[in-house]
């Protein structure tokens, strides 16, 4: 699916969290990745951790365990009293191809998903939550708003040979009690194992990619086995039952309170609820300057506008309006999804309500973790450009059931601004010279409503440039690119901007902004990879 959001009027103040979902929301992109893992629409973020034991066909690799380890190592450097460190993606700068291959695998998996609206630190948190869910673990609350560090963080990650006092101090510095420490390690070490290529003396045997002794006998399942085997004294954890007691760090941690916490964790329900709590608090360990959102909740009814621009036939003076409605059917009778009729009621600029063509049920559904399921309804219509559009609501009708109207949590509808149109069909990406060492050229076009153009409003492209910095994940630097006026038609004035993209940064995102007297209109999160290839059509 194209990650597209149509133009809306941006508020002047920073976005605030509401108990009710209001579209568009700051978390929309991450909510998509959290909600959907497979099916008719699949965003692909969790493909490498589904199923839990999957390792991208790489011997000895379990991606879910790698994602868990990456988040822990980033978060545990938090200094609560100083308000520094924590989950801020500083671990990126510690990872090099020769020293941290597992971390580089993690960052490579998320490279195409990080954008100015989703930080690398938030993606690490999402990866962590997704891994726990994929392996049969509990729902771990996911908050967003993390800010990426620009350099490596402080040292202080516990090591296998550390004393109990040293490890307890490291967790205490991060704001965690002894019981928290025990639970965090147990919950994290229900997955994965020790890689012999990293710790040959602990793993024992041949040093190879496939020699990865597990922490318990069910290393690809989130369960209490790591606890049971420790308490029974009959396990495989090389950090408990290893031949060298100096590196039996899990043994020291688990017994730090006389096995009180581990005994409690033996109960599966207690294990699940405790893990959800402590793992959520772990990824919420962030620098003091960061304000996290409320936990991301899955949305019951969510619109996606795939195309909103002047229709191909300029003589009709209409706006092409196309997209999808996502309906959460987890707690509905999935069989009735085919019987539900979905219609959009469009509000024109002067407030008239017009019902447009219904959204038709798409074949297939999408699935998510914890049995979540979603049906899709697709719409494609044309709107009168002269009357314009400022919002729409969504009506669900089902024979034998009450009609449902969704008006964006009572805000007057899902907002649409016809002030600024991203001319997707008129934009293009020319990469013909990339194989010869030349840059690609992205041509982005937009249309500004004529009355706003006459008032002096000029659009700007906000391009996310990828700055290579010697690590797997590049730094994003947003560049403001002015757009130049070209032609007029259909009550709109077209603008264009050409941008040179280095081959390594050719796949990126951009927003288009239009300052007006009433605020800034933003059409956000467009991808260069979705632009048509070759030369742009003539305007």
C-alpha positions as CSV (number, residue, x, y, z in Angstrom):
1,X,0.0,0.0,0.0
2,X,1.2,3.5,-0.7
3,X,2.1,5.3,2.5
4,X,0.2,8.5,1.5
5,X,-1.6,11.1,3.5
6,X,-3.6,13.8,1.7
7,X,-3.2,17.4,2.5
8,X,-4.7,18.6,5.8
9,X,-4.4,21.8,7.7
10,X,-1.7,21.4,10.3
11,X,-2.3,22.9,13.8
12,X,0.1,25.5,14.9
13,X,0.7,23.9,18.3
14,X,2.4,20.6,18.9
15,X,0.1,17.6,18.5
16,X,-1.5,16.3,21.7
17,X,-2.6,12.9,22.6
18,X,-6.4,12.3,22.7
19,X,-8.2,9.4,24.4
20,X,-10.2,9.0,21.1
21,X,-8.5,8.4,17.8
22,X,-8.6,11.4,15.5
23,X,-7.4,11.1,11.9
24,X,-4.8,11.9,10.7
25,X,-2.8,11.1,13.8
26,X,1.0,11.3,14.4
27,X,1.1,7.6,15.0
28,X,-0.8,6.5,11.9
29,X,2.3,5.1,10.2
30,X,3.5,3.1,13.2
31,X,-0.1,1.9,13.9
32,X,-0.2,0.4,10.4
33,X,2.9,-1.6,11.1
34,X,1.7,-2.7,14.5
35,X,-1.7,-3.7,13.3
36,X,-1.1,-5.7,10.1
37,X,1.3,-8.5,9.5
38,X,-0.1,-10.5,6.6
39,X,-2.9,-10.8,4.1
40,X,-4.4,-8.7,1.4
41,X,-2.5,-5.6,2.5
42,X,0.8,-6.3,4.2
43,X,3.3,-3.6,5.1
44,X,6.2,-6.1,5.5
45,X,7.9,-4.7,8.6
46,X,7.6,-8.0,10.6
47,X,8.2,-10.4,7.7
48,X,11.6,-11.4,9.2
49,X,10.2,-12.2,12.7
50,X,7.2,-14.2,11.5
51,X,7.3,-17.0,12.5
52,X,9.3,-16.5,15.7
53,X,12.1,-18.8,14.8
54,X,12.7,-17.4,11.3
55,X,16.1,-16.1,10.6
56,X,16.0,-14.9,6.9
57,X,17.5,-18.3,5.9
58,X,20.7,-17.4,7.7
59,X,22.2,-20.2,9.8
60,X,22.0,-19.6,13.5
61,X,20.0,-16.4,13.2
62,X,16.7,-15.8,15.0
63,X,15.7,-12.3,14.0
64,X,13.1,-11.9,16.8
65,X,15.7,-12.6,19.4
66,X,18.1,-10.2,17.7
67,X,15.4,-7.4,17.8
68,X,14.8,-8.1,21.5
69,X,18.6,-7.9,22.3
70,X,19.0,-4.7,20.3
71,X,16.3,-2.9,22.2
72,X,17.6,-4.1,25.6
73,X,21.2,-3.0,24.8
74,X,20.0,0.4,23.7
75,X,17.6,0.9,26.7
76,X,19.7,-0.3,29.6
77,X,22.2,2.5,29.2
78,X,19.6,4.9,30.6
79,X,20.7,7.0,33.6
80,X,17.4,7.9,35.3
81,X,18.8,10.5,37.7
82,X,20.8,12.3,35.0
83,X,18.0,12.0,32.5
84,X,20.2,10.7,29.8
85,X,20.6,7.6,27.6
86,X,18.0,4.9,27.2
87,X,16.2,3.8,24.0
88,X,17.4,6.6,21.7
89,X,18.9,4.6,18.8
90,X,22.4,5.5,20.0
91,X,23.3,1.8,19.6
92,X,23.4,2.4,15.8
93,X,26.7,4.1,16.3
94,X,28.1,1.1,18.2
95,X,27.3,-1.3,15.4
96,X,29.9,-2.0,12.7
97,X,29.8,-4.7,10.2
98,X,32.7,-6.6,11.7
99,X,31.8,-6.2,15.4
100,X,28.0,-6.1,15.6
101,X,26.5,-8.1,12.7
102,X,23.3,-9.0,14.6
103,X,22.6,-5.3,15.3
104,X,23.3,-4.4,11.7
105,X,20.8,-7.1,10.6
106,X,18.2,-5.3,12.8
107,X,18.9,-1.9,11.4
108,X,18.9,-3.1,7.8
109,X,15.4,-4.6,8.4
110,X,14.1,-1.2,9.4
111,X,16.1,1.0,7.1
112,X,13.2,1.6,4.6
113,X,10.7,2.3,7.4
114,X,12.5,5.1,9.3
115,X,11.3,8.5,8.1
116,X,10.8,12.0,9.6
117,X,7.5,10.9,11.2
118,X,8.9,7.6,12.6
119,X,12.3,7.8,14.4
120,X,14.8,4.9,14.4
121,X,14.3,4.7,18.2
122,X,10.6,4.3,17.8
123,X,11.2,1.6,15.1
124,X,13.5,-0.3,17.5
125,X,10.7,-0.2,20.1
126,X,8.2,-1.3,17.5
127,X,10.5,-4.1,16.4
128,X,10.8,-5.2,20.1
129,X,7.0,-5.2,20.7
130,X,6.5,-7.1,17.4
131,X,9.0,-9.8,18.3
132,X,7.4,-10.5,21.6
133,X,4.0,-10.8,20.0
134,X,5.3,-13.0,17.1
135,X,6.7,-15.4,19.6
136,X,3.5,-15.8,21.6
137,X,4.2,-13.2,24.3
138,X,1.9,-10.6,25.8
139,X,0.9,-7.3,24.4
140,X,3.6,-4.9,25.4
141,X,2.4,-1.2,25.4
142,X,4.1,0.8,22.6
143,X,4.5,4.5,23.0
144,X,6.1,6.8,20.4
145,X,7.9,10.1,20.4
146,X,11.5,9.0,20.9
147,X,14.2,11.2,19.6
148,X,17.2,9.7,17.8
149,X,20.7,10.3,19.3
150,X,23.4,11.6,17.1
151,X,26.3,9.7,18.7
152,X,27.0,6.6,20.6
153,X,25.6,6.4,24.1
154,X,27.4,5.7,27.4
155,X,28.8,2.3,28.2
156,X,27.3,0.2,30.9
157,X,25.6,-2.8,29.3
158,X,25.9,-5.7,31.7
159,X,28.4,-8.4,30.7
160,X,28.4,-12.1,31.5
161,X,31.4,-11.9,33.8
162,X,30.1,-8.9,35.8
163,X,29.5,-9.4,39.5
164,X,25.9,-9.3,40.9
165,X,26.6,-5.9,42.6
166,X,27.8,-4.5,39.2
167,X,24.7,-5.8,37.4
168,X,22.3,-4.6,40.1
169,X,23.9,-1.2,40.0
170,X,23.6,-1.0,36.2
171,X,19.8,-1.8,36.4
172,X,19.4,0.6,39.4
173,X,21.0,3.4,37.4
174,X,18.4,2.8,34.7
175,X,15.6,3.0,37.3
176,X,14.9,-0.7,37.9
177,X,14.8,-2.6,41.1
178,X,16.3,-6.0,41.8
179,X,13.0,-7.7,41.1
180,X,12.7,-5.7,37.9
181,X,16.1,-6.9,36.9
182,X,15.3,-10.5,37.4
183,X,12.0,-10.3,35.5
184,X,13.6,-8.3,32.6
185,X,16.3,-10.9,32.1
186,X,14.0,-13.8,32.4
187,X,11.4,-12.3,30.0
188,X,14.2,-11.4,27.5
189,X,15.9,-14.8,27.8
190,X,12.9,-16.9,27.1
191,X,14.0,-16.3,23.4
192,X,17.3,-16.9,21.7
193,X,20.6,-18.0,23.0
194,X,24.4,-17.3,23.1
195,X,26.2,-17.1,19.8
196,X,29.5,-18.9,19.8
197,X,31.0,-16.4,17.3
198,X,30.5,-13.7,20.0
199,X,31.2,-15.7,23.2
200,X,33.1,-18.8,22.2
201,X,34.2,-19.6,25.8
202,X,30.6,-19.5,27.0
203,X,29.0,-21.4,24.2
204,X,31.6,-24.1,24.0
205,X,32.1,-26.4,21.1
206,X,32.9,-25.3,17.6
207,X,32.9,-21.6,16.8
208,X,30.4,-21.3,14.0
209,X,27.3,-19.4,13.0
210,X,25.1,-22.5,13.7
211,X,26.5,-23.1,17.2
212,X,24.0,-21.1,19.3
213,X,23.2,-22.7,22.6
214,X,19.6,-21.7,23.7
215,X,18.6,-20.1,26.9
216,X,15.9,-22.8,27.3
217,X,14.6,-25.7,25.4
218,X,11.9,-23.7,23.7
219,X,14.0,-20.8,22.4
220,X,11.5,-19.8,19.8
221,X,8.5,-19.6,22.1
222,X,7.7,-17.0,24.7
223,X,7.0,-19.1,27.7
224,X,8.1,-19.9,31.3
225,X,10.6,-22.6,30.2
226,X,13.6,-20.4,31.1
227,X,12.2,-20.1,34.6
228,X,11.1,-23.7,35.0
229,X,14.5,-25.1,33.9
230,X,16.4,-22.7,36.3
231,X,14.2,-23.6,39.3
232,X,14.4,-27.4,38.5
233,X,18.1,-27.3,38.1
234,X,17.9,-29.1,34.8
235,X,18.3,-26.7,31.9
236,X,20.4,-25.7,29.0
237,X,20.9,-22.0,29.6
238,X,24.7,-21.4,29.1
239,X,24.5,-18.4,31.5
240,X,23.1,-20.6,34.3
241,X,24.5,-24.1,33.7
242,X,27.8,-23.0,32.1
243,X,31.0,-24.8,33.0
244,X,32.6,-21.5,34.1
245,X,30.6,-20.0,37.0
246,X,32.3,-16.6,36.4
247,X,30.1,-16.1,33.3
248,X,26.9,-17.6,34.7
249,X,25.4,-14.2,34.9
250,X,21.7,-15.3,34.6
251,X,22.3,-17.6,37.6
252,X,23.5,-14.7,39.7
253,X,20.6,-12.5,38.5
254,X,17.9,-15.0,38.9
255,X,18.9,-15.8,42.5
256,X,19.5,-12.2,43.5
257,X,16.5,-12.2,45.9
258,X,16.6,-15.8,47.0
259,X,14.4,-17.0,44.1
260,X,11.3,-15.1,45.3
261,X,10.8,-13.4,41.9
262,X,11.6,-16.5,39.8
263,X,9.2,-18.6,41.9
264,X,6.4,-16.1,41.2
265,X,7.2,-16.0,37.5
266,X,6.7,-19.8,37.2
267,X,3.0,-19.2,37.0
268,X,2.3,-18.5,33.3
269,X,-0.3,-15.8,34.0
270,X,2.1,-14.0,36.4
271,X,4.9,-14.4,33.8
272,X,2.8,-12.9,31.0
273,X,1.6,-9.9,33.0
274,X,4.9,-9.2,34.6
275,X,6.7,-9.4,31.3
276,X,4.2,-7.0,29.7
277,X,4.8,-4.5,32.5
278,X,8.6,-4.7,32.8
279,X,9.3,-4.9,29.1
280,X,7.0,-1.9,28.5
281,X,8.9,0.1,31.1
282,X,12.2,-1.0,29.6
283,X,11.5,0.5,26.2
284,X,10.0,3.6,27.9
285,X,13.4,4.3,29.4
286,X,14.3,7.4,27.4
287,X,16.1,10.7,27.9
288,X,14.3,13.3,30.1
289,X,13.8,15.6,27.2
290,X,11.6,13.1,25.5
291,X,7.8,13.1,26.0
292,X,6.2,9.8,25.0
293,X,2.7,9.4,23.6
294,X,0.0,7.3,25.2
295,X,0.2,3.6,24.1
296,X,-0.7,3.1,20.4
297,X,-4.2,1.6,20.1
298,X,-5.4,-0.2,17.0
299,X,-8.0,1.8,15.1
300,X,-11.5,0.3,14.4
301,X,-12.2,2.3,11.2
302,X,-9.4,4.0,9.4
303,X,-9.3,5.7,6.0
304,X,-6.4,5.7,3.5
305,X,-6.5,8.2,0.6
306,X,-4.3,6.8,-2.2
307,X,-5.0,9.5,-4.8
308,X,-6.3,13.0,-4.5
309,X,-5.5,15.2,-7.5
310,X,-7.0,16.8,-10.6
311,X,-8.6,14.1,-12.7
312,X,-6.8,13.1,-15.9
313,X,-9.4,14.8,-18.1
314,X,-8.9,18.5,-17.5
315,X,-12.1,19.3,-19.4
316,X,-14.3,17.8,-16.6
317,X,-12.8,20.0,-13.9
318,X,-13.0,17.2,-11.3
319,X,-10.8,15.8,-8.5
320,X,-9.8,12.1,-8.5
321,X,-10.6,10.8,-5.0
322,X,-9.4,7.2,-4.5
323,X,-8.5,5.1,-1.5
324,X,-9.5,2.5,1.0
325,X,-11.4,2.1,4.3
326,X,-9.9,-0.4,6.8
327,X,-12.5,-2.0,9.1
328,X,-11.4,-3.9,12.1
329,X,-13.4,-7.2,12.2
330,X,-11.6,-8.9,15.1
331,X,-14.7,-8.6,17.4
332,X,-17.2,-8.7,14.6
333,X,-18.5,-11.7,12.7
334,X,-16.0,-11.9,9.9
335,X,-18.6,-13.6,7.7
336,X,-20.7,-10.4,7.8
337,X,-17.9,-8.3,6.4
338,X,-19.2,-9.1,2.9
339,X,-22.6,-7.9,3.9
340,X,-21.4,-4.5,5.3
341,X,-21.9,-1.6,2.9
342,X,-19.5,1.3,3.3
343,X,-20.3,4.8,1.9
344,X,-18.5,8.1,2.1
345,X,-20.3,11.4,2.6
346,X,-18.3,14.3,1.4
347,X,-18.6,17.8,2.8
348,X,-17.9,20.5,0.2
349,X,-16.2,23.7,1.1
350,X,-19.5,25.5,1.9
351,X,-20.7,22.6,4.0
352,X,-23.0,20.7,1.7
353,X,-23.0,16.9,2.2
354,X,-22.8,14.7,-0.9
355,X,-22.8,10.9,-0.9
356,X,-20.3,9.5,-3.3
357,X,-20.0,6.1,-4.8
358,X,-19.8,3.3,-2.2
359,X,-16.6,1.7,-1.1
360,X,-16.6,-1.8,-2.5
361,X,-15.5,-4.8,-0.4
362,X,-12.0,-5.9,-1.5
363,X,-11.1,-9.6,-1.8
364,X,-9.2,-10.9,1.1
365,X,-8.5,-9.7,4.6
366,X,-5.4,-8.7,6.5
367,X,-4.3,-10.3,9.8
368,X,-2.3,-9.1,12.7
369,X,-0.9,-10.4,16.0
370,X,-3.3,-11.7,18.7
371,X,-5.9,-12.8,16.2
372,X,-6.5,-9.3,14.8
373,X,-8.3,-9.2,11.4
374,X,-9.2,-6.4,9.1
375,X,-11.5,-6.1,6.0
376,X,-10.9,-3.5,3.3
377,X,-13.4,-1.4,1.3
378,X,-12.1,0.5,-1.8
379,X,-13.4,3.6,-3.3
380,X,-12.7,5.6,-6.5
381,X,-14.8,8.5,-7.6
382,X,-14.5,12.1,-8.9
383,X,-15.5,15.2,-7.0
384,X,-16.6,18.6,-8.4
385,X,-13.4,20.7,-8.2
386,X,-15.4,24.0,-8.1
387,X,-17.5,22.8,-5.0
388,X,-14.3,21.4,-3.4
389,X,-14.1,19.2,-0.4
390,X,-13.1,19.8,3.2
391,X,-14.0,16.6,5.0
392,X,-15.9,13.3,4.7
393,X,-17.5,10.8,7.1
394,X,-18.0,7.1,6.8
395,X,-21.3,5.2,7.0
396,X,-21.5,1.5,7.6
397,X,-24.8,-0.3,6.9
398,X,-25.6,-3.9,7.5
399,X,-28.9,-5.7,7.1
400,X,-30.3,-6.6,10.5
401,X,-28.0,-4.3,12.4
402,X,-28.0,-0.7,13.3
403,X,-26.2,1.7,10.9
404,X,-22.9,3.2,12.1
405,X,-21.6,6.6,11.3
406,X,-18.0,7.5,11.9
407,X,-17.3,11.3,11.9
408,X,-13.7,11.2,13.2
409,X,-14.6,11.2,16.9
410,X,-17.1,14.1,16.6
411,X,-14.6,16.5,15.0
412,X,-16.8,17.1,11.9
413,X,-15.4,14.4,9.7
414,X,-12.1,13.2,8.4
415,X,-10.4,16.4,7.1
416,X,-9.4,16.8,3.5
417,X,-7.9,20.0,2.1
418,X,-8.3,20.7,-1.6
419,X,-6.0,23.7,-1.2
420,X,-3.0,21.6,-2.0
421,X,-2.9,18.5,-4.3
422,X,0.0,16.3,-4.7
423,X,0.1,15.6,-8.5
424,X,1.1,12.0,-8.2
425,X,0.4,11.1,-11.8
426,X,2.4,14.1,-13.0
427,X,5.5,13.4,-10.9
428,X,8.3,11.0,-11.7
429,X,11.7,9.5,-10.8
430,X,14.3,9.2,-13.5
431,X,17.0,6.7,-12.4
432,X,18.2,5.9,-15.9
433,X,21.8,7.0,-15.1
434,X,22.2,5.4,-11.7
435,X,24.0,2.3,-13.0
436,X,26.5,4.6,-14.7
437,X,27.3,6.4,-11.4
438,X,24.9,9.4,-11.9
439,X,22.3,10.7,-9.5
440,X,18.6,10.0,-9.9
441,X,16.3,13.0,-10.5
442,X,13.0,13.2,-8.6
443,X,10.4,15.6,-10.1
444,X,7.6,16.4,-7.7
445,X,4.6,18.4,-8.8
446,X,1.8,19.9,-6.9
447,X,-1.3,21.9,-7.6
448,X,-2.3,25.0,-5.5
449,X,-5.9,26.2,-5.6
450,X,-6.0,29.4,-7.6
451,X,-7.4,31.7,-5.0
452,X,-4.6,30.7,-2.6
453,X,-2.0,31.1,-5.3
454,X,-3.3,34.6,-6.0
455,X,-3.0,35.3,-2.3
456,X,0.7,34.5,-2.5
457,X,0.9,31.0,-1.0
458,X,3.8,29.0,-2.4
459,X,4.4,25.3,-1.8
460,X,7.7,23.8,-0.6
461,X,8.9,20.2,-0.8
462,X,10.3,18.8,2.5
463,X,12.7,16.1,1.3
464,X,14.2,13.6,3.7
465,X,17.8,13.3,2.5
466,X,19.7,10.2,3.7
467,X,23.1,11.2,4.9
468,X,25.5,8.3,4.9
469,X,27.5,8.2,8.2
470,X,29.4,4.9,8.2
471,X,26.7,2.9,9.8
472,X,23.8,0.9,8.4
473,X,21.1,3.4,9.1
474,X,21.7,6.8,7.5
475,X,20.9,10.1,9.2
476,X,17.8,11.9,7.9
477,X,18.2,15.5,7.1
478,X,15.1,17.4,5.9
479,X,15.8,19.8,3.1
480,X,13.3,22.5,2.1
481,X,13.1,22.7,-1.7
482,X,11.1,25.6,-3.2
483,X,8.7,24.8,-6.0
484,X,8.5,26.8,-9.2
485,X,5.2,27.9,-10.8
486,X,4.4,26.3,-14.2
487,X,0.9,26.1,-15.7
488,X,-2.7,26.7,-14.7
489,X,-5.7,24.6,-15.4
490,X,-9.0,23.4,-13.7
491,X,-8.9,26.2,-11.1
492,X,-5.4,25.2,-9.9
493,X,-1.8,26.4,-10.5
494,X,0.8,23.8,-10.9
495,X,4.2,23.9,-9.2
496,X,7.2,21.7,-9.7
497,X,10.5,20.9,-8.0
498,X,13.4,18.8,-9.3
499,X,15.8,17.1,-6.8
500,X,19.0,15.2,-7.3
501,X,19.2,12.0,-5.3
502,X,22.4,10.0,-4.7
503,X,21.9,6.3,-5.5
504,X,22.2,5.3,-1.8
505,X,19.5,7.8,-0.9
506,X,17.2,7.3,-3.9
507,X,14.5,5.6,-1.9
508,X,13.2,8.2,0.6
509,X,10.2,10.2,1.6
510,X,8.9,13.8,1.2
511,X,6.2,16.1,2.4
512,X,4.7,19.0,0.6
513,X,3.8,22.1,2.6
514,X,1.7,25.2,1.7
515,X,1.8,28.1,4.1
516,X,-1.5,30.0,4.2
517,X,-3.0,32.7,6.3
518,X,-5.0,30.1,8.2
519,X,-2.0,27.8,8.8
520,X,0.2,25.4,6.9
521,X,-1.5,22.8,4.7
522,X,0.6,19.5,4.6
523,X,0.5,16.6,2.2
524,X,2.8,14.2,3.9
525,X,4.7,10.9,3.7
526,X,5.0,10.4,0.0
527,X,7.7,7.9,-1.2
528,X,10.0,8.5,-4.1
529,X,9.9,4.7,-4.8
530,X,6.2,5.1,-5.7
531,X,6.8,7.8,-8.3
532,X,6.4,6.7,-11.9
533,X,9.7,5.9,-13.6
534,X,11.3,7.7,-16.5
535,X,10.3,11.1,-17.8
536,X,7.3,13.0,-16.4
537,X,4.2,13.5,-18.6
538,X,3.7,17.0,-20.0
539,X,1.5,19.2,-17.9
